[in-house]
Amino acid sequence: MEQDIENESQDIPLKSHKRFRAHLPYVGLIILLCLGVGYSMYRSQQQEKRLNQQLSALSQKVEEVSNTPGVKPTVDPNKVYDLKLKADELFLGSSDAPVAMVEYGDFQCPFCKKYLDSVFPAIKSQYIDTGKVKFYFRHYPFLGQESNDSAEASICAKDQNKFWEYHDILYKNQGRENSGTFAIPNLKKFAVKVGLNSKQFNTCLDKHQHQEELTQLTTDAVSLGVKVTPSTFVNGKLLSGVQTVSVFSSKIEQELKKK
């Protein structure tokens, strides 16, 4: 009996060693997973750090331009700005339309929503739908992080040919500035509602695939002297803020007479 106990005691380290070796691949896998998660978190933090640096630099540039003597925009009805419209740039209306309207907007801007709700429908029915005006929307996300995120999200929606649907759902659900209305989880929910491929959209948004494009759009807006949203250019002529339908109509008719 004592010999059996002694033999069994000697087997315990051996059995433990065998069990450890049997589980060794799983231990290795767990270590690799931990390393992978750690690396992913590090990359995410670095990416977010770079994004914040870009936003900070952009905000500083906007502030510098705003405070530079001689740069503050004065609305000159005769000045024509070169907007450098691209052949592949998204617009509503006919490509043959003689008048181009370009709106710079921010999805968090309540005045942009007011313009969209009370002015734009008349412009659309009278001029865009009749082939007289082609309408472009450009981003000027200057009201904070959620402005930037929602603008990025809309460009991700554009990748799936759903920009205007996403544009509309953002304005329809507009809340207080930077209150969480356009937090990332909500932007992803809006994508589902308009029928986007969630996996493609989420990857686009999470990886900030269009941040450089958005930064360039904002820089261009600043260089044009855009200081408020909405700011609308009619064949290159600036109309700042929310204007009445009659003001827009007058400007559009002036341009139509030249054609």
C-alpha positions as CSV (number, residue, x, y, z in Angstrom):
1,M,0.0,0.0,0.0
2,E,2.8,2.4,0.9
3,Q,4.6,1.5,-2.3
4,D,1.4,2.3,-4.3
5,I,1.0,5.7,-2.6
6,E,4.6,6.5,-3.2
7,N,4.3,5.5,-6.9
8,E,1.1,7.6,-7.2
9,S,2.8,10.6,-5.6
10,Q,5.7,10.3,-8.1
11,D,3.1,10.2,-11.0
12,I,1.5,13.5,-10.0
13,P,4.3,15.8,-11.3
14,L,4.4,13.8,-14.5
15,K,0.7,14.0,-15.0
16,S,0.8,17.7,-14.3
17,H,3.6,18.2,-16.8
18,K,1.6,16.3,-19.4
19,R,-1.5,18.4,-18.7
20,F,0.5,21.5,-19.0
21,R,2.1,20.4,-22.3
22,A,-1.4,19.5,-23.6
23,H,-2.7,22.9,-22.8
24,L,0.4,24.7,-24.0
25,P,-1.0,25.5,-27.6
26,Y,-4.0,27.1,-25.9
27,V,-1.8,29.2,-23.7
28,G,0.2,30.3,-26.7
29,L,-3.1,31.2,-28.5
30,I,-4.3,33.3,-25.6
31,I,-1.0,35.1,-25.5
32,L,-1.2,35.8,-29.2
33,L,-4.7,37.1,-28.9
34,C,-3.7,39.3,-26.0
35,L,-0.8,40.7,-28.0
36,G,-3.2,41.2,-31.0
37,V,-5.7,43.1,-29.0
38,G,-3.0,45.2,-27.4
39,Y,-1.6,46.1,-30.8
40,S,-5.0,46.9,-32.2
41,M,-5.7,49.2,-29.2
42,Y,-2.4,50.8,-29.7
43,R,-3.1,51.4,-33.5
44,S,-6.5,52.7,-32.7
45,Q,-5.1,55.1,-30.1
46,Q,-2.4,56.3,-32.5
47,Q,-5.0,56.8,-35.3
48,E,-7.3,58.7,-33.0
49,K,-4.3,60.8,-31.9
50,R,-3.5,61.7,-35.5
51,L,-7.1,62.5,-36.2
52,N,-7.3,64.8,-33.1
53,Q,-4.1,66.5,-34.3
54,Q,-5.6,67.1,-37.7
55,L,-8.8,68.5,-36.2
56,S,-6.8,70.7,-33.9
57,A,-4.6,72.0,-36.7
58,L,-7.7,72.6,-38.9
59,S,-9.5,74.5,-36.0
60,Q,-6.4,76.6,-35.5
61,K,-6.3,77.5,-39.2
62,V,-10.0,78.5,-39.2
63,E,-9.3,80.7,-36.1
64,E,-6.2,82.3,-37.7
65,V,-8.1,83.1,-40.9
66,S,-11.0,84.5,-38.8
67,N,-8.8,86.8,-37.0
68,T,-6.6,88.0,-39.9
69,P,-7.2,91.6,-40.9
70,G,-8.6,91.9,-44.4
71,V,-9.7,88.3,-44.6
72,K,-13.2,88.7,-43.1
73,P,-15.5,88.2,-46.0
74,T,-17.6,91.0,-47.4
75,V,-20.4,89.9,-49.6
76,D,-19.6,91.4,-53.0
77,P,-22.5,90.6,-55.3
78,N,-20.2,91.0,-58.3
79,K,-17.3,88.9,-57.2
80,V,-17.1,85.4,-58.8
81,Y,-15.2,82.8,-56.7
82,D,-13.5,79.9,-58.4
83,L,-15.0,76.8,-56.7
84,K,-13.0,74.4,-58.9
85,L,-16.0,72.1,-59.5
86,K,-14.9,68.5,-60.5
87,A,-16.4,66.5,-63.2
88,D,-17.1,63.6,-60.8
89,E,-18.4,65.7,-58.0
90,L,-21.8,64.7,-56.7
91,F,-24.8,67.0,-57.5
92,L,-28.5,67.1,-57.8
93,G,-30.1,68.1,-61.2
94,S,-29.1,68.0,-64.8
95,S,-25.5,68.0,-65.8
96,D,-26.5,70.5,-68.6
97,A,-28.0,72.9,-66.1
98,P,-26.5,76.4,-66.8
99,V,-26.4,77.5,-63.1
100,A,-24.4,75.8,-60.4
101,M,-25.3,76.2,-56.8
102,V,-22.8,75.1,-54.2
103,E,-23.8,75.0,-50.5
104,Y,-21.3,74.8,-47.7
105,G,-23.0,73.2,-44.7
106,D,-22.6,71.6,-41.4
107,F,-25.0,68.8,-40.3
108,Q,-25.2,70.2,-36.8
109,C,-26.0,73.7,-38.0
110,P,-29.6,74.7,-37.1
111,F,-29.6,77.4,-39.9
112,C,-28.7,74.7,-42.4
113,K,-31.7,72.7,-41.3
114,K,-33.9,75.8,-41.5
115,Y,-32.7,76.4,-45.0
116,L,-33.2,72.8,-46.0
117,D,-36.8,72.7,-44.6
118,S,-38.1,76.2,-45.6
119,V,-36.1,77.3,-48.6
120,F,-34.6,74.4,-50.5
121,P,-37.8,72.7,-51.5
122,A,-38.9,75.7,-53.5
123,I,-35.5,76.0,-55.2
124,K,-35.5,72.3,-56.0
125,S,-39.0,72.3,-57.6
126,Q,-38.5,75.6,-59.5
127,Y,-34.9,75.2,-60.7
128,I,-33.2,71.9,-59.9
129,D,-36.0,69.6,-61.1
130,T,-36.6,71.7,-64.2
131,G,-33.0,71.4,-65.4
132,K,-32.0,75.0,-64.7
133,V,-29.8,74.5,-61.7
134,K,-27.4,71.7,-60.5
135,F,-26.9,71.7,-56.8
136,Y,-23.8,70.7,-55.0
137,F,-23.3,70.1,-51.2
138,R,-19.9,70.6,-49.7
139,H,-18.8,70.1,-46.1
140,Y,-17.8,72.8,-43.7
141,P,-17.8,70.9,-40.3
142,F,-16.8,73.7,-37.9
143,L,-19.0,73.1,-35.0
144,G,-17.1,70.3,-33.3
145,Q,-16.3,66.6,-33.3
146,E,-19.8,65.4,-34.2
147,S,-19.8,67.8,-37.2
148,N,-16.7,66.1,-38.4
149,D,-17.9,62.6,-37.7
150,S,-21.3,63.1,-39.4
151,A,-19.6,64.7,-42.4
152,E,-17.2,61.7,-42.6
153,A,-20.2,59.3,-42.3
154,S,-22.0,61.0,-45.2
155,I,-19.0,60.5,-47.4
156,C,-18.9,56.9,-46.4
157,A,-22.6,56.8,-47.5
158,K,-21.6,58.4,-50.8
159,D,-19.3,55.4,-51.4
160,Q,-22.5,53.3,-51.6
161,N,-24.4,55.9,-53.7
162,K,-26.6,56.9,-50.7
163,F,-25.2,60.4,-49.9
164,W,-28.5,62.3,-50.3
165,E,-30.5,59.8,-48.3
166,Y,-27.9,60.0,-45.5
167,H,-27.7,63.8,-45.8
168,D,-31.5,63.9,-45.3
169,I,-31.7,61.6,-42.4
170,L,-28.9,63.5,-40.5
171,Y,-30.8,66.8,-40.9
172,K,-34.1,65.1,-40.0
173,N,-32.5,63.8,-36.7
174,Q,-30.5,66.9,-35.9
175,G,-30.1,67.6,-32.1
176,R,-28.2,70.0,-30.0
177,E,-24.5,70.5,-30.9
178,N,-22.2,67.8,-29.7
179,S,-24.9,66.3,-27.5
180,G,-24.4,62.7,-28.7
181,T,-27.0,62.8,-31.5
182,F,-24.2,62.2,-34.1
183,A,-22.1,60.0,-31.9
184,I,-20.5,57.1,-33.9
185,P,-23.0,54.4,-32.7
186,N,-25.9,56.6,-33.9
187,L,-24.3,57.4,-37.2
188,K,-24.0,53.6,-37.7
189,K,-27.7,53.2,-36.9
190,F,-28.7,55.8,-39.5
191,A,-26.7,53.9,-42.0
192,V,-28.8,50.8,-41.4
193,K,-32.0,52.9,-41.7
194,V,-31.1,54.1,-45.2
195,G,-30.1,50.6,-46.3
196,L,-26.3,50.8,-46.4
197,N,-24.0,47.8,-46.1
198,S,-23.2,48.0,-42.4
199,K,-19.8,46.2,-42.6
200,Q,-18.5,48.4,-45.4
201,F,-19.9,51.6,-43.8
202,N,-18.6,50.8,-40.3
203,T,-15.1,50.0,-41.7
204,C,-15.1,53.3,-43.6
205,L,-16.1,55.3,-40.6
206,D,-14.0,53.5,-38.0
207,K,-10.8,53.8,-40.1
208,H,-11.5,57.5,-41.1
209,Q,-11.0,56.6,-44.7
210,H,-12.2,60.1,-45.9
211,Q,-10.6,62.3,-43.3
212,E,-8.0,63.7,-45.7
213,E,-10.8,64.6,-48.2
214,L,-12.8,66.2,-45.5
215,T,-9.8,68.2,-44.3
216,Q,-9.2,69.5,-47.8
217,L,-12.9,70.5,-48.3
218,T,-12.7,72.5,-45.0
219,T,-9.5,74.1,-46.0
220,D,-11.0,75.1,-49.4
221,A,-14.0,76.6,-47.6
222,V,-11.7,78.7,-45.4
223,S,-9.7,79.9,-48.4
224,L,-12.9,81.1,-50.0
225,G,-13.8,83.1,-46.9
226,V,-16.7,80.9,-45.8
227,K,-17.4,81.9,-42.2
228,V,-21.0,80.8,-41.6
229,T,-23.2,77.9,-42.7
230,P,-25.1,77.7,-44.9
231,S,-23.0,79.7,-47.4
232,T,-24.2,79.3,-50.9
233,F,-22.5,80.2,-54.2
234,V,-24.6,80.7,-57.3
235,N,-22.3,80.5,-60.3
236,G,-19.5,81.5,-58.0
237,K,-21.3,84.4,-56.3
238,L,-21.7,84.2,-52.6
239,L,-24.9,84.4,-50.5
240,S,-24.1,84.0,-46.8
241,G,-26.5,82.6,-44.3
242,V,-30.2,81.7,-44.7
243,Q,-31.7,83.7,-47.5
244,T,-35.3,83.8,-48.6
245,V,-36.6,82.0,-51.7
246,S,-37.0,85.3,-53.5
247,V,-33.3,86.3,-52.9
248,F,-32.1,82.9,-54.3
249,S,-34.6,83.2,-57.2
250,S,-33.4,86.7,-58.1
251,K,-29.8,85.6,-58.1
252,I,-30.5,82.5,-60.2
253,E,-32.6,84.4,-62.7
254,Q,-29.8,86.9,-63.1
255,E,-27.5,84.1,-64.0
256,L,-30.0,82.4,-66.4
257,K,-30.4,85.7,-68.4
258,K,-26.7,85.5,-69.2
259,K,-27.0,82.1,-70.9
